[in-house]
Amino acid sequence: MTLAKTQTHITSPSHSALGGLNSEIAPKKHPNSVSGSAQEAKELPPGNWERVILRLRSRDEPDKRGPPMVSIIGTGDPDTIPEEWWKLTPEEEAMWAEEEEVPEPLHETDDEAAEPALIAKPVSPPGRHAPPRPPRGSRFKPLTLNEIALLPPPEWLIDGLVPEDGLVVLYGEPAAGKSFVALDWGLCVATGVPWLGREVRSGEVVYIYAEGVRGLKRRAGAWLQAHETAEAPLFRAVPIAVTITDPSERSEFVRAVRSESKHPHLIIIDTLARNFGAGNESQAQDMNAFVKGCDELRAEFPGATVLVVHHSGKDQSRGARGSLALQGATEAVFALIRSGDGLTLKNEKQKDGEEAAPIALELARVQLPDGNTSRIIRSRKGRAVDASLLAPRKDPRTVRTDTGVLQALKEFGPEGATLAQWERAADRANDTFYKSRDRLVQGGKVLVDKENARYIAAEPKLGPGPGLVQDGSN
């Protein structure tokens, strides 16, 4: 049998292989199915049976091999095709949606043009099953290392500080000046004005300002006056809270933004508490719902950064209030610490880059034309950052762990120990031990003898000797 003859069977309405096929055999039950049971036959796909045959022709199941699909097509037996259709996996069925992968329907008079379509998909070798291909353009497409290497580097909304296309948290105590910093960032992005000498990527900004629009009026007026700018046309403010965890309210917000602003580069949520809804910030499940809401906003406006203004806990040294699920989901985290009119902005996390050095700021007063005053953010150039404000947060559990791990190393005396010896003596979980080791080395409490591959507990009064380093590398 030639391919041309096979094609004739496919396309001629007078042949039983396809002519009237939909009316004869669809829907059809699997031959082994039991009436009324859960195992019922799937319904055959309607229309264009050439697609079905050409797809099935490339399949082969090692445990149920039958005649090649070319022969099945040529026999004109309509009962064979439904049985083959039944064998398809759900993944293979999903491939029918790929219109660009489906050959054009064959036509009775197009014998020569039809042959390439029939031989485009060869029959799989015996014993092998052709795996279904992922949908073209799927967001779940696995990448090779070479493809990963070609990905573009991270982009900055504010150079070296605020990443583009990410979730960012700015937190601090009440009245620390968080909203002043957030507004300063937002207006710089909206107007293209560099932030303290750092270049910005100019674009539209939407500020969810849920703590009083009158205060925003004065603060924005002071900023425009100080920067000698008449207006900021790319800046928009929503003066009421938006429950980020509520899909319907979030959708309403998106529609409102699109009606006024085509595509914001920055969305500021001030504060998390005002826009959180009825959930509990300390519960990971509720905080994850908030994070998901922020991610949905980013999906609606691809490339946008979502900045969340948040409060610190009762003890600011222990970080932002509530569940750690928020910090774990962020690309960057900033802590704002106030002392009088002086502020220190501390970059605690940069997921895809180096943390920026602490930045000394101040809240400078501005006299407005109507007689009112407000404040703006300015750099405290030439002013040293208060080191006491930058002390790393110390969790009591971390302190206990590091003390125990260090004591285990001290037991080896001045000769120190190999990494394996130290780990066994410390008797901690693998991940816990290595994190503790890194903290102790970075803090100068443990020295690394690279030449002999040993770790040595440092004496408090002594610095590293010859051949010993404190950089944490090994």
C-alpha positions, -999 to 999 in steps of 0.1 A, spaced: 0 0 0 14 34 -9 10 66 10 -11 80 -18 -35 52 -15 -37 56 23 -44 93 18 -73 84 -5 -89 63 22 -85 92 46 -101 119 26 -127 103 5 -162 107 20 -172 74 4 -148 53 25 -158 41 59 -124 50 74 -135 86 78 -166 92 58 -194 97 84 -170 86 111 -183 111 137 -218 99 134 -209 62 134 -185 59 164 -186 90 186 -191 89 215 -180 53 222 -174 33 254 -142 15 261 -148 -22 254 -138 -31 290 -160 -5 307 -189 -15 329 -222 4 325 -228 27 354 -193 23 368 -166 50 373 -148 36 343 -167 52 315 -154 58 280 -141 92 270 -158 110 243 -140 112 209 -129 147 198 -152 162 172 -142 170 137 -111 168 115 -103 132 119 -71 136 98 -57 152 130 -66 122 151 -51 97 127 -19 117 121 -13 120 158 -21 84 166 2 72 138 32 85 158 23 65 189 34 30 200 28 13 233 53 -15 240 28 -37 259 0 -34 234 15 -33 200 -9 -36 171 -6 -30 133 11 3 124 -13 32 122 -7 35 84 -22 0 81 -51 9 104 -58 40 82 -57 19 51 -81 -8 63 -109 17 66 -119 1 100 -136 28 120 -137 6 152 -99 6 154 -95 43 158 -117 47 189 -97 20 206 -64 37 198 -80 70 210 -88 54 243 -51 45 249 -41 81 249 -29 96 281 -43 129 294 -10 146 285 -13 134 250 -49 145 247 -39 180 258 -17 182 228 -47 186 206 -49 222 217 -16 230 200 -31 243 167 3 253 154 15 217 157 -15 203 138 -11 197 101 -37 212 78 -67 190 68 -60 168 38 -80 173 6 -90 147 -19 -74 164 -49 -42 173 -30 -25 139 -32 11 151 -37 8 180 -12 -7 155 14 22 131 14 47 153 34 20 157 61 17 119 64 54 113 67 61 143 89 58 122 121 76 89 118 63 59 137 81 55 171 108 27 172 95 -6 187 93 -5 224 94 32 227 67 57 235 69 92 220 68 115 251 43 144 248 59 178 242 53 207 266 30 233 251 48 259 230 54 291 251 47 273 284 59 293 314 70 260 330 95 252 302 127 238 318 159 258 310 194 244 303 224 260 321 233 277 288 198 292 286 200 303 322 234 320 315 218 340 287 190 354 309 193 392 314 208 404 346 185 419 373 174 454 366 171 482 391 143 506 397 166 527 419 202 518 410 218 493 433 190 496 459 154 489 448 151 460 422 127 461 393 100 434 391 101 423 427 85 424 461 103 449 485 96 456 521 105 488 540 98 485 577 104 504 609 89 516 641 58 539 641 68 575 632 102 564 620 97 581 586 88 551 565 61 569 545 85 598 538 111 574 523 84 555 503 70 588 489 105 600 481 112 568 461 78 570 444 81 606 433 117 601 421 105 572 399 75 592 387 96 623 377 129 606 368 148 626 395 178 606 408 174 594 444 204 608 464 226 605 433 213 570 423 198 568 388 161 557 386 141 540 359 113 565 353 77 552 350 42 554 364 37 550 402 6 541 421 6 548 458 -20 531 481 -19 557 508 -44 545 535 -33 567 563 -49 601 554 -48 619 521 -44 653 537 -10 644 550 0 632 516 -10 665 501 14 684 523 42 659 519 39 658 481 37 696 480 69 699 501 87 674 478 78 692 446 88 725 461 122 712 474 129 696 440 117 727 420 92 705 401 58 718 391 41 684 391 45 646 388 20 635 360 30 599 363 22 597 400 -12 584 412 -25 579 447 -53 558 460 -64 574 493 -82 544 508 -72 509 518 -72 480 494 -76 445 509 -48 428 490 -59 394 502 -94 398 487 -95 388 450 -126 408 441 -112 440 458 -79 434 442 -95 431 408 -114 463 413 -82 481 421 -65 467 390 -94 479 368 -92 514 384 -55 516 379 -58 506 342 -84 533 337 -59 560 349 -25 545 344 -14 522 316 13 503 334 28 512 368 65 506 374 60 509 411 30 500 434 34 512 470 12 496 497 13 518 528 9 501 552 6 463 553 -16 465 583 -41 489 567 -43 467 535 -41 433 551 -78 426 558 -91 404 586 -62 380 587 -35 376 614 -1 389 604 16 363 626 0 334 609 20 321 579 -11 311 561 -26 346 562 7 362 554 11 339 524 -23 350 512 -10 386 513 22 377 495 1 359 468 -20 390 464 11 411 458 23 385 433 -10 388 415 -6 425 412 29 420 397 13 395 373 -13 420 362 15 446 356 46 426 344 78 442 355 63 462 383 78 464 418 55 462 448 68 481 478 52 472 511 56 496 540 54 476 572 59 480 610 86 464 631 78 442 660 80 453 697 117 447 695 130 463 662 162 443 665 142 412 657 129 425 624 96 432 608 63 423 626 45 391 619 53 359 600 86 354 584 68 343 552 68 379 541 105 384 543 112 350 527 92 360 496 109 393 491 136 404 467 148 432 490 142 443 526 150 477 542 149 487 579 145 523 587 159 534 621 152 568 636 171 588 662 158 623 665 156 638 630 183 615 619 175 583 600 195 552 590 184 531 561 197 496 564 195 472 535 191 438 551 184 417 520 191 417 483 181 384 468 200 389 435 228 413 445 250 428 472 233 446 500 238 484 499 259 500 526 238 518 553 226 552 542 224 582 566 193 603 560 175 632 577 140 646 579 144 682 568 116 708 574 100 726 544 79 758 548 49 756 525 33 787 508 1 783 528 20 786 561 21 749 569 53 729 572 62 694 562 93 673 558 113 657 531 141 631 530 176 644 526 210 628 527 232 634 558 264 637 538 295 638 560 275 624 589 287 591 602 261 564 606 255 555 643 271 521 646 249 512 675 219 513 652 234 488 628 242 460 652 229 428 637 197 413 652 205 385 676 180 358 682 185 341 716 183 307 699 210 317 674 232 329 702 228 296 721 236 276 689 267 296 680 279 293 716 276 255 716 292 251 681 321 274 691 326 255 724 328 222 705 357 237 684 375 250 714 377 215 728 402 207 700 427 232 714 450 255 694 455 229 666 418 232 657 398 206 638 389 196 603 354 205 591 342 169 595 357 166 630 341 199 641 307 190 627 307 156 645 317 172 678 291 200 675 263 174 671 239 197 653 217 193 623 236 197 590 220 230 580 221 244 615 258 237 618 269 252 585 249 284 592 265 287 626 300 280 611 295 309 586 284 333 613 313 324 635 338 328 607 323 361 595 323 374 630 360 366 635 354 341 663 367 312 641 398 313 619 404 293 588 438 276 582 435 271 545 469 255 541 460 227 565 422 228 560 414 233 596 392 256 617 406 272 649 388 290 676 401 326 678 413 340 710 395 373 717 427 393 722 445 379 692 441 386 655 447 360 628 482 347 626 502 338 595 482 317 570 449 323 588 420 343 573 387 356 585 369 359 552 348 328 556 360 311 524 372 275 524 
